[in-house]
Amino acid sequence: MRKESIPDVPPSDGKGVQLALDAWGRLILSTPDGRRLVGVDPVRAFPITDPGGWVSFCDADGREVFRLRSPDGLEPASRRVLDEELARREFLPLIRRIVRVSGEATPVDWDVETDRGPTTFTLDSEDDIRKLGPNRLLITDSRKLRYQVADARALDGHSRRLLDRFL
């Protein structure tokens, strides 16, 4: 079996890279060296720790075919296409308010308000709340969906009191 690998091309800074959608909604990546890759999927290399950094473009089999060091070098139209495609792929709701927690000990049900609307999820263990810095949190529910608290200090007092019980 022949092993496919990424072309021997250095990572791009975004200059000369163009992104567009075709009539079927597939992402088209045009590279500075003239390649035209249709149907690629953008994937953040470090979606939580460095969301503005590296983006990998993968083919239909999940193989990396192009690397972008940062989307900052893209032209505005290509950047918009990339941001829309990444938003469609990624699901990491931002918790804005904790309305209710069902009890003191896990597992507990949480009613929260997120940037994508209200929802309820079950927290199996206190270990499912991970600190990503002094005030940023990542919460993983029983279905393995992830929620983010960008800054616990910015939550209202009621939400902070509920959250403090699990930290």
N, CA, C and O of each residue as an XYZ file, in Angstrom:
668
protein
N       0.842     -1.168      0.000
C       0.000      0.000      0.000
C       0.892      1.237      0.000
O       1.800      1.352      0.824
N       0.638      2.146     -0.908
C       1.432      3.367     -1.022
C       0.952      4.392     -0.016
O      -0.248      4.640      0.093
N       1.871      4.987      0.716
C       1.519      5.988      1.712
C       1.489      7.366      1.054
O       2.470      7.807      0.456
N       0.336      8.038      1.178
C       0.202      9.394      0.663
C       0.679     10.357      1.732
O       0.455     10.125      2.920
N       1.328     11.426      1.329
C       1.759     12.422      2.301
C       1.533     13.814      1.736
O       1.296     14.003      0.543
N       1.617     14.776      2.639
C       1.443     16.162      2.230
C       2.537     16.533      1.236
O       3.688     16.127      1.399
N       2.190     17.294      0.217
C       3.216     17.721     -0.729
C       4.334     18.458      0.012
O       4.097     19.102      1.033
N       5.540     18.353     -0.512
C       6.690     18.991      0.122
C       6.651     20.495     -0.151
O       7.450     21.033     -0.917
N       5.688     21.153      0.505
C       5.496     22.581      0.345
C       5.520     23.190      1.738
O       4.856     22.676      2.639
N       6.262     24.264      1.938
C       6.284     24.869      3.268
C       4.911     25.428      3.625
O       4.119     25.746      2.738
N       4.627     25.549      4.921
C       3.343     26.125      5.329
C       3.193     27.534      4.759
O       4.173     28.267      4.618
N       1.969     27.897      4.440
C       1.699     29.186      3.823
C       1.389     30.239      4.881
O       0.875     29.929      5.956
N       1.711     31.487      4.557
C       1.338     32.605      5.414
C       0.002     33.206      4.972
O      -0.478     34.168      5.573
N      -0.595     32.640      3.923
C      -1.894     33.089      3.437
C      -1.835     33.966      2.209
O      -2.838     34.114      1.511
N      -0.698     34.547      1.930
C      -0.583     35.407      0.754
C      -0.681     34.560     -0.506
O       0.014     33.554     -0.646
N      -1.550     34.976     -1.420
C      -1.742     34.247     -2.659
C      -2.678     33.061     -2.549
O      -2.925     32.380     -3.544
N      -3.203     32.798     -1.362
C      -4.157     31.706     -1.154
C      -5.567     32.265     -1.363
O      -5.904     33.332     -0.849
N      -6.378     31.539     -2.117
C      -7.765     31.961     -2.327
C      -8.700     30.838     -1.949
O      -8.443     29.669     -2.239
N      -9.799     31.209     -1.291
C     -10.824     30.253     -0.895
C     -12.163     30.714     -1.441
O     -12.493     31.899     -1.395
N     -12.930     29.763     -1.958
C     -14.259     30.060     -2.486
C     -15.098     28.789     -2.394
O     -14.576     27.699     -2.160
N     -16.387     28.946     -2.579
C     -17.294     27.797     -2.626
C     -17.766     27.603     -4.054
O     -18.041     28.575     -4.757
N     -17.862     26.339     -4.491
C     -18.393     26.090     -5.830
C     -19.920     26.018     -5.769
O     -20.508     26.217     -4.706
N     -20.556     25.737     -6.893
C     -22.017     25.716     -6.982
C     -22.646     24.653     -6.084
O     -23.829     24.747     -5.759
N     -21.877     23.648     -5.682
C     -22.387     22.581     -4.817
C     -22.036     22.811     -3.353
O     -22.317     21.963     -2.505
N     -21.422     23.955     -3.053
C     -21.078     24.283     -1.685
C     -19.776     23.677     -1.200
O     -19.476     23.716     -0.007
N     -18.995     23.114     -2.126
C     -17.694     22.553     -1.752
C     -16.657     23.667     -1.678
O     -16.681     24.610     -2.469
N     -15.746     23.544     -0.717
C     -14.689     24.529     -0.569
C     -13.599     24.291     -1.610
O     -13.121     23.170     -1.782
N     -13.217     25.358     -2.297
C     -12.149     25.311     -3.285
C     -10.972     26.107     -2.732
O     -11.117     27.278     -2.381
N      -9.812     25.472     -2.656
C      -8.581     26.097     -2.192
C      -7.651     26.257     -3.381
O      -7.272     25.272     -4.015
N      -7.283     27.493     -3.684
C      -6.301     27.770     -4.740
C      -5.022     28.220     -4.059
O      -5.023     29.185     -3.295
N      -3.932     27.520     -4.336
C      -2.664     27.778     -3.651
C      -1.765     28.690     -4.486
O      -1.966     28.822     -5.694
N      -0.777     29.318     -3.850
C       0.125     30.211     -4.586
C       0.901     29.503     -5.705
O       1.317     30.144     -6.670
N       1.097     28.185     -5.578
C       1.842     27.462     -6.621
C       0.943     26.963     -7.748
O       1.392     26.201     -8.604
N      -0.337     27.390     -7.756
C      -1.230     27.074     -8.862
C      -2.118     25.851     -8.686
O      -2.912     25.534     -9.571
N      -1.998     25.162     -7.562
C      -2.880     24.003     -7.355
C      -4.289     24.489     -7.045
O      -4.477     25.538     -6.428
N      -5.273     23.714     -7.480
C      -6.685     23.996     -7.210
C      -7.266     22.728     -6.582
O      -7.435     21.710     -7.252
N      -7.571     22.811     -5.275
C      -8.048     21.655     -4.529
C      -9.527     21.858     -4.219
O      -9.903     22.827     -3.560
N     -10.363     20.937     -4.700
C     -11.814     21.050     -4.554
C     -12.307     20.077     -3.485
O     -11.895     18.917     -3.454
N     -13.185     20.553     -2.617
C     -13.791     19.690     -1.608
C     -12.924     19.458     -0.394
O     -13.058     18.430      0.271
N     -12.031     20.395     -0.085
C     -11.186     20.249      1.098
C     -11.942     20.715      2.344
O     -12.882     21.504      2.258
N     -11.516     20.214      3.493
C     -12.102     20.600      4.772
C     -11.055     21.302      5.619
O      -9.980     20.749      5.853
N     -11.352     22.530      6.091
C     -10.414     23.207      6.978
C     -10.579     22.693      8.411
O     -11.697     22.463      8.873
N      -9.463     22.517      9.098
C      -9.467     22.023     10.473
C      -8.448     22.839     11.260
O      -7.288     22.940     10.861
N      -8.878     23.421     12.376
C      -7.924     24.131     13.225
C      -7.009     23.101     13.893
O      -7.480     22.089     14.412
N      -5.715     23.363     13.875
C      -4.771     22.440     14.497
C      -4.884     22.496     16.021
O      -4.781     21.464     16.685
N      -5.093     23.680     16.576
C      -5.198     23.866     18.025
C      -6.424     24.731     18.310
O      -6.279     25.904     18.655
N      -7.633     24.172     18.171
C      -8.856     24.972     18.230
C      -9.110     25.661     19.567
O      -9.787     26.688     19.608
N      -8.586     25.121     20.649
C      -8.850     25.714     21.955
C      -7.684     26.583     22.409
O      -7.899     27.708     22.862
N      -6.472     26.093     22.299
C      -5.328     26.834     22.815
C      -4.801     27.898     21.853
O      -4.191     28.870     22.299
N      -5.020     27.740     20.555
C      -4.553     28.721     19.579
C      -5.532     28.781     18.405
O      -5.189     28.395     17.287
N      -6.775     29.276     18.664
C      -7.784     29.260     17.605
C      -7.465     30.161     16.418
O      -8.027     29.973     15.339
N      -6.583     31.129     16.593
C      -6.225     32.010     15.491
C      -4.999     31.560     14.732
O      -4.515     32.270     13.850
N      -4.489     30.382     15.069
C      -3.260     29.898     14.452
C      -3.493     28.905     13.337
O      -4.401     29.068     12.522
N      -2.681     27.894     13.308
C      -2.602     26.915     12.229
C      -3.945     26.354     11.794
O      -4.791     26.005     12.618
N      -4.122     26.275     10.466
C      -5.289     25.621      9.864
C      -4.764     24.604      8.863
O      -3.928     24.914      8.015
N      -5.268     23.398      8.981
C      -4.905     22.328      8.064
C      -6.073     22.127      7.094
O      -7.234     22.220      7.493
N      -5.772     21.858      5.844
C      -6.804     21.546      4.863
C      -6.651     20.079      4.501
O      -5.576     19.638      4.094
N      -7.737     19.325      4.654
C      -7.700     17.883      4.449
C      -8.569     17.486      3.265
O      -9.580     18.126      2.979
N      -8.164     16.426      2.586
C      -8.960     15.906      1.477
C     -10.095     15.036      2.009
O     -10.264     14.922      3.223
N     -10.861     14.433      1.138
C     -12.030     13.631      1.523
C     -11.665     12.425      2.372
O     -12.508     11.909      3.105
N     -10.412     11.966      2.284
C      -9.959     10.833      3.092
C      -9.328     11.267      4.411
O      -8.821     10.436      5.164
N      -9.359     12.578      4.691
C      -8.814     13.083      5.940
C      -7.317     13.327      5.932
O      -6.726     13.600      6.976
N      -6.698     13.230      4.762
C      -5.260     13.480      4.655
C      -4.997     14.976      4.474
O      -5.682     15.648      3.703
N      -4.013     15.477      5.184
C      -3.651     16.884      5.070
C      -3.027     17.133      3.701
O      -2.117     16.418      3.282
N      -3.531     18.162      3.006
C      -3.012     18.489      1.682
C      -2.430     19.893      1.619
O      -1.761     20.250      0.649
N      -2.685     20.695      2.660
C      -2.171     22.071      2.686
C      -2.204     22.578      4.112
O      -3.095     22.232      4.888
N      -1.208     23.416      4.454
C      -1.131     24.007      5.797
C      -1.065     25.516      5.697
O      -0.351     26.078      4.867
N      -1.827     26.154      6.564
C      -1.849     27.609      6.643
C      -1.382     27.992      8.039
O      -1.994     27.598      9.032
N      -0.305     28.757      8.117
C       0.268     29.138      9.413
C      -0.729     29.973     10.218
O      -0.868     29.784     11.426
N      -1.420     30.893      9.548
C      -2.404     31.753     10.196
C      -3.340     32.294      9.128
O      -2.893     32.605      8.024
N      -4.621     32.413      9.428
C      -5.544     32.981      8.440
C      -5.409     34.491      8.293
O      -6.058     35.082      7.430
N      -4.582     35.125      9.115
C      -4.448     36.583      9.092
C      -3.943     37.117      7.759
O      -4.243     38.259      7.410
N      -3.185     36.327      7.002
C      -2.641     36.783      5.733
C      -3.590     36.642      4.546
O      -3.266     37.068      3.438
N      -4.755     36.049      4.773
C      -5.720     35.880      3.683
C      -6.375     37.204      3.316
O      -6.506     38.098      4.152
N      -6.781     37.319      2.061
C      -7.577     38.471      1.640
C      -8.922     38.400      2.343
O      -9.364     37.303      2.687
N      -9.596     39.534      2.572
C     -10.855     39.550      3.340
C     -11.925     38.578      2.835
O     -12.592     37.937      3.648
N     -12.107     38.451      1.526
C     -13.147     37.551      1.001
C     -12.814     36.098      1.329
O     -13.698     35.334      1.714
N     -11.549     35.710      1.179
C     -11.139     34.343      1.498
C     -11.223     34.102      3.001
O     -11.589     33.010      3.434
N     -10.890     35.103      3.789
C     -10.974     34.965      5.256
C     -12.411     34.730      5.692
O     -12.666     33.909      6.574
N     -13.364     35.453      5.076
C     -14.790     35.260      5.399
C     -15.230     33.829      5.088
O     -15.926     33.202      5.886
N     -14.824     33.318      3.929
C     -15.184     31.950      3.538
C     -14.607     30.966      4.559
O     -15.305     30.058      5.011
N     -13.345     31.144      4.916
C     -12.711     30.242      5.885
C     -13.421     30.307      7.240
O     -13.723     29.269      7.829
N     -13.684     31.501      7.732
C     -14.348     31.645      9.034
C     -15.727     30.979      9.032
O     -16.109     30.338     10.011
N     -16.469     31.130      7.940
C     -17.791     30.495      7.840
C     -17.680     28.973      7.819
O     -18.472     28.281      8.458
N     -16.701     28.456      7.086
C     -16.512     27.004      7.021
C     -16.077     26.434      8.367
O     -16.548     25.371      8.773
N     -15.181     27.133      9.060
C     -14.752     26.663     10.384
C     -15.895     26.718     11.386
O     -16.047     25.808     12.200
N     -16.698     27.771     11.338
C     -17.845     27.891     12.257
C     -18.847     26.773     12.012
O     -19.454     26.267     12.956
N     -19.026     26.383     10.758
C     -19.954     25.300     10.424
C     -19.432     23.958     10.959
O     -20.216     23.089     11.340
N     -18.129     23.804     10.982
C     -17.508     22.551     11.402
C     -17.393     22.431     12.918
O     -17.545     21.344     13.476
N     -17.125     23.549     13.577
C     -16.842     23.521     15.008
C     -18.101     23.853     15.806
O     -18.915     24.678     15.390
N     -18.244     23.215     16.929
C     -19.366     23.493     17.811
C     -18.823     23.598     19.223
O     -18.562     22.582     19.868
N     -18.654     24.813     19.706
C     -18.140     25.060     21.047
C     -18.911     26.248     21.620
O     -18.418     27.376     21.627
N     -20.137     25.978     22.104
C     -20.945     27.080     22.625
C     -20.271     27.764     23.813
O     -19.588     27.128     24.616
N     -20.477     29.054     23.900
C     -19.936     29.877     24.967
C     -21.022     30.070     26.025
O     -22.085     30.616     25.729
N     -20.760     29.628     27.251
C     -21.734     29.786     28.335
C     -21.718     31.232     28.802
O     -20.682     31.759     29.209
N     -22.884     31.862     28.735
C     -23.026     33.249     29.170
C     -23.629     33.354     30.572
O     -23.379     34.316     31.298
N     -24.432     32.343     30.942
C     -25.101     32.378     32.242
C     -25.458     30.959     32.654
O     -25.900     30.160     31.829
N     -25.267     30.648     33.930
C     -25.696     29.370     34.483
C     -26.992     29.644     35.234
O     -27.000     30.371     36.227
N     -28.073     29.067     34.763
C     -29.393     29.335     35.318
C     -29.646     28.473     36.549
O     -30.129     28.956     37.573
N     -29.304     27.160     36.428
C     -29.621     26.225     37.501
C     -28.700     25.025     37.414
O     -28.315     24.593     36.328
N     -28.350     24.491     38.585
C     -27.635     23.221     38.685
C     -28.481     22.354     39.603
O     -28.890     22.807     40.672
N     -28.753     21.109     39.202
C     -29.759     20.282     39.876
C     -29.382     19.795     41.272
O     -30.271     19.411     42.031
N     -28.123     19.796     41.637
C     -27.753     19.289     42.959
C     -26.345     19.670     43.329
O     -25.692     20.466     42.654
N     -25.886     19.078     44.429
C     -24.553     19.392     44.949
C     -23.488     18.425     44.437
O     -22.346     18.826     44.212
N     -23.848     17.163     44.254
C     -22.878     16.137     43.863
C     -23.182     15.638     42.457
O     -24.340     15.565     42.044
N     -22.123     15.295     41.729
C     -22.275     14.813     40.359
C     -22.783     13.377     40.354
O     -22.513     12.627     41.292
N     -23.503     12.986     39.329
C     -23.878     13.755     38.148
C     -24.997     14.762     38.456
O     -25.877     14.517     39.280
N     -24.923     15.906     37.756
C     -25.912     16.973     37.928
C     -26.312     17.514     36.566
O     -25.537     17.474     35.610
N     -27.524     18.015     36.496
C     -28.010     18.660     35.274
C     -27.790     20.161     35.396
O     -28.065     20.761     36.435
N     -27.296     20.751     34.328
C     -27.068     22.193     34.276
C     -28.030     22.789     33.253
O     -28.166     22.269     32.145
N     -28.686     23.864     33.621
C     -29.451     24.690     32.682
C     -28.619     25.939     32.460
O     -28.315     26.666     33.406
N     -28.250     26.190     31.212
C     -27.374     27.322     30.910
C     -27.920     28.112     29.725
O     -28.731     27.622     28.939
N     -27.450     29.340     29.627
C     -27.698     30.163     28.448
C     -26.366     30.316     27.739
O     -25.372     30.718     28.345
N     -26.350     29.991     26.450
C     -25.121     30.073     25.665
C     -25.293     31.076     24.542
O     -26.379     31.618     24.337
N     -24.220     31.317     23.825
C     -24.279     32.197     22.656
C     -25.109     31.584     21.535
O     -25.400     32.254     20.544
N     -25.495     30.317     21.681
C     -26.317     29.639     20.674
C     -27.712     29.320     21.198
O     -28.476     28.598     20.558
N     -28.039     29.871     22.381
C     -29.359     29.677     22.956
C     -29.309     28.868     24.242
O     -28.245     28.397     24.645
N     -30.461     28.708     24.886
C     -30.507     27.953     26.145
C     -30.384     26.449     25.894
O     -30.802     25.941     24.854
N     -29.799     25.749     26.872
C     -29.676     24.301     26.769
C     -29.530     23.694     28.154
O     -29.252     24.388     29.132
N     -29.723     22.388     28.216
C     -29.529     21.616     29.442
C     -28.557     20.495     29.121
O     -28.655     19.858     28.072
N     -27.625     20.260     30.021
C     -26.705     19.140     29.847
C     -26.405     18.527     31.206
O     -26.661     19.134     32.246
N     -25.858     17.318     31.183
C     -25.488     16.603     32.407
C     -23.979     16.601     32.548
O     -23.249     16.268     31.614
N     -23.524     16.982     33.736
C     -22.107     16.929     34.077
C     -21.899     15.673     34.906
O     -22.462     15.551     35.993
N     -21.096     14.736     34.407
C     -20.873     13.459     35.088
C     -19.931     13.567     36.274
O     -20.102     12.876     37.279
N     -18.926     14.442     36.154
C     -17.888     14.510     37.171
C     -17.305     15.914     37.219
O     -17.299     16.626     36.215
N     -16.818     16.307     38.377
C     -16.141     17.601     38.501
C     -14.889     17.626     37.622
O     -14.430     18.695     37.220
N     -14.345     16.457     37.328
C     -13.166     16.374     36.462
C     -13.481     16.792     35.028
O     -12.570     17.013     34.230
N     -14.761     16.899     34.700
C     -15.162     17.301     33.355
C     -15.150     18.816     33.176
O     -15.531     19.316     32.117
N     -14.718     19.546     34.194
C     -14.493     20.989     34.096
C     -12.986     21.186     34.125
O     -12.328     20.892     35.122
N     -12.450     21.685     33.021
C     -11.002     21.835     32.900
C     -10.632     23.305     32.769
O     -11.220     24.027     31.963
N      -9.668     23.744     33.552
C      -9.184     25.118     33.462
C      -8.230     25.237     32.285
O      -7.340     24.404     32.108
N      -8.420     26.270     31.487
C      -7.550     26.537     30.340
C      -6.735     27.801     30.568
O      -6.192     28.372     29.622
N      -6.652     28.227     31.781
C      -5.978     29.461     32.160
C      -6.576     29.882     33.481
O      -7.351     29.133     34.076
N      -6.235     31.062     33.950
C      -6.730     31.455     35.267
C      -8.252     31.605     35.345
O      -8.830     31.380     36.408
N      -8.911     31.980     34.244
C     -10.350     32.250     34.299
C     -11.145     31.601     33.176
O     -12.366     31.746     33.120
N     -10.476     30.894     32.290
C     -11.140     30.258     31.149
C     -11.351     28.782     31.454
O     -10.463     28.113     31.982
N     -12.553     28.275     31.112
C     -12.906     26.892     31.436
C     -13.447     26.171     30.216
O     -14.042     26.780     29.327
N     -13.233     24.868     30.188
C     -13.826     23.991     29.189
C     -14.611     22.938     29.947
O     -14.056     22.218     30.776
N     -15.908     22.848     29.663
C     -16.801     21.908     30.348
C     -17.250     20.870     29.327
O     -17.745     21.224     28.257
N     -17.079     19.594     29.651
C     -17.485     18.501     28.768
C     -18.661     17.779     29.400
O     -18.563     17.300     30.530
N     -19.769     17.697     28.680
C     -20.971     17.065     29.248
C     -20.947     15.548     29.065
O     -19.993     14.997     28.517
N     -21.985     14.893     29.519
C     -22.051     13.425     29.487
C     -22.074     12.863     28.062
O     -21.735     11.699     27.851
N     -22.473     13.687     27.081
C     -22.490     13.251     25.681
C     -21.198     13.617     24.958
O     -21.068     13.408     23.752
N     -20.244     14.165     25.710
C     -18.935     14.590     25.205
C     -19.005     15.856     24.365
O     -18.079     16.142     23.606
N     -20.098     16.628     24.488
C     -20.152     17.950     23.882
C     -19.403     18.900     24.793
O     -19.447     18.760     26.015
N     -18.717     19.864     24.206
C     -17.917     20.792     24.992
C     -18.555     22.174     25.009
O     -19.154     22.615     24.028
N     -18.414     22.841     26.139
C     -18.892     24.205     26.335
C     -17.735     25.008     26.903
O     -16.896     24.473     27.627
N     -17.692     26.283     26.577
C     -16.607     27.121     27.036
C     -17.130     28.255     27.915
O     -18.183     28.831     27.640
N     -16.392     28.564     28.964
C     -16.594     29.785     29.737
C     -15.354     30.618     29.456
O     -14.263     30.296     29.927
N     -15.522     31.690     28.688
C     -14.370     32.482     28.249
C     -13.685     33.172     29.418
O     -12.456     33.232     29.468
N     -14.465     33.694     30.359
C     -13.920     34.382     31.522
C     -14.906     34.226     32.663
O     -15.940     34.893     32.688
N     -14.596     33.352     33.604
C     -15.510     33.084     34.722
C     -15.797     34.357     35.518
O     -16.873     34.479     36.103
N     -14.862     35.302     35.553
C     -15.078     36.560     36.276
C     -16.159     37.396     35.633
O     -16.768     38.226     36.308
N     -16.421     37.206     34.348
C     -17.414     38.006     33.639
C     -18.838     37.482     33.830
O     -19.798     38.156     33.454
N     -18.985     36.293     34.407
C     -20.325     35.753     34.674
C     -21.002     36.562     35.778
O     -20.329     37.187     36.598
N     -22.332     36.547     35.794
C     -23.061     37.221     36.864
C     -22.819     36.480     38.184
O     -22.338     35.347     38.184
N     -23.154     37.123     39.300
C     -22.890     36.565     40.623
C     -23.528     35.208     40.850
O     -22.887     34.313     41.400
N     -24.770     35.036     40.440
C     -25.478     33.768     40.596
C     -24.734     32.646     39.860
O     -24.535     31.560     40.404
N     -24.332     32.923     38.626
C     -23.608     31.928     37.824
C     -22.272     31.578     38.461
O     -21.897     30.407     38.498
N     -21.549     32.572     38.961
C     -20.256     32.310     39.589
C     -20.407     31.456     40.839
O     -19.593     30.563     41.077
N     -21.439     31.715     41.645
C     -21.661     30.897     42.854
C     -21.945     29.440     42.493
O     -21.419     28.529     43.133
N     -22.769     29.217     41.477
C     -23.051     27.850     41.043
C     -21.793     27.161     40.516
O     -21.549     25.992     40.815
N     -21.007     27.879     39.740
C     -19.791     27.328     39.170
C     -18.749     27.040     40.251
O     -18.070     26.014     40.199
N     -18.620     27.924     41.214
C     -17.621     27.759     42.287
C     -17.798     26.459     43.054
O     -16.824     25.932     43.592
N     -19.009     25.929     43.118
C     -19.243     24.675     43.822
C     -18.493     23.508     43.184
O     -18.254     22.492     43.837
N     -18.120     23.649     41.908
C     -17.500     22.535     41.183
C     -16.024     22.781     40.886
O     -15.370     21.932     40.279
N     -15.499     23.904     41.295
C     -14.087     24.200     41.027
C     -13.212     23.924     42.233
O     -11.999     24.121     42.174
